[in-house]
Amino acid sequence: MQTILLIEDDQGIRENTAELLAMAGYAVLTADNGDAGVKQALHTRPDLVVCDIMMPVLDGYGVLQIFNQNPQLSGVPFIFLTAKTERGEQRKGMELGADDYLTKPFVKAELLSAISGRLSRFQHLKPDYEPTADGLHAFLHDARVAGNLASLSVDRKVHLVRRKQDVYQEGDEATRLYFVQSGRVKAIKTTEAGKELMVGLYGPGEFFGYLPLLENTPYGDSAVVVDDAELLYIPREDFAQLLLRDSAVAQQFARLLAGRVSTQASLLLSIAYSSIRRRVADVLLRLHEQEPEGMQFTREDMAAMVGTTPESMSRTLNEFKQDGLIELTPNVLRVLKPETLRRSRW
């Protein structure tokens, strides 16, 4: 049974509306002001909120702002129910992220239809999507329905980009988001001395190129294909729709992007505070998860990932080889004992 939170300070309207919703088969929670409504929602997260605007203690706009800012409540469908009919008031509510706006007195069928429509639309979104090409396709399809994003591009052509080709260069205008279906892409920055430093590595199921889209700046690094890669492109306009047009869609999209952010944060902390031996082991273990049968990287690329010199990288790899933890050949590096390598980092 789906739960509706009704926030309304007029006792008669609150009781009559709650009875109507209960008769329609919903579980109903009620509150007589915005502050009480927020506390009720934090105790029991509703599937949808029907909220008056003009209320004591905390008005409807304040309630919606709290919902938007609280991770526990963000994404809950929100319908304003108010006697105000001025276009400016409606616009303010929609700009804050309200999903619908009904004026009092309302027709019962109109309210039930609005609630049913919002709930069924949000049911198109799954709790989570796999970080794969199929998962991305499923999310984009559901986002078109759930977010009413009719203009969202439907062409999801796979682009094959060959080894060593540039995807974009530092300073280029940020025009799209990239998703790796297969292969690997490295992000590099060039120092003032002309040395290339690897600042990221993206494998299957990962996005890259989104920070400049968020910041509205040119690309701050260059993306180069390490080995033949299949990439999906999401145009800047679609990226903006997915983040801005619908809160529930934005939440799911952020979850798909978030994994990379946490990985980068962990990597930066590792570079800052760990020994070279641990940093090399961490990189080897991370690459081993992506390429368990063996990885192909130059000493220079791996040194850039670790944040050390190629000479230090070679010495550490030779130590691991002598300990029987890795296998080194001219073409492939293979981790032989990942658990032992994990313990040997200290």
Secondary structure, 3 states (H helix, E strand, C coil): CCEEEEECCCHHHHHHHHHHHHHCCCEEEEECCHHHHHHHHHHCCCCEEEECCCCCCCCHHHHHHHHHHCCCCCCCCEEEEECCCCHHHHHHHHHCCCCEEEECCCCHHHHHHHHHHHHHHHCCCCCCCCCCHHHHHHHHHHHHHHCCCCCCCCCCCEEEECCCCEEECCCCCCCEEEEEEEEEEEEEEECCCCCEEEEEEECCCCEECCHHHHHCCCCCCEEEEEEEEEEEEEEHHHHHHHHHCCHHHHHHHHHHHHHHHHHHHHHHHHHHHCCHHHHHHHHHHHHHHHCCCCECCCHHHHHHHHCCCHHHHHHHHHHHHHCCCEEECCCCEEECCHHHHHHCCC
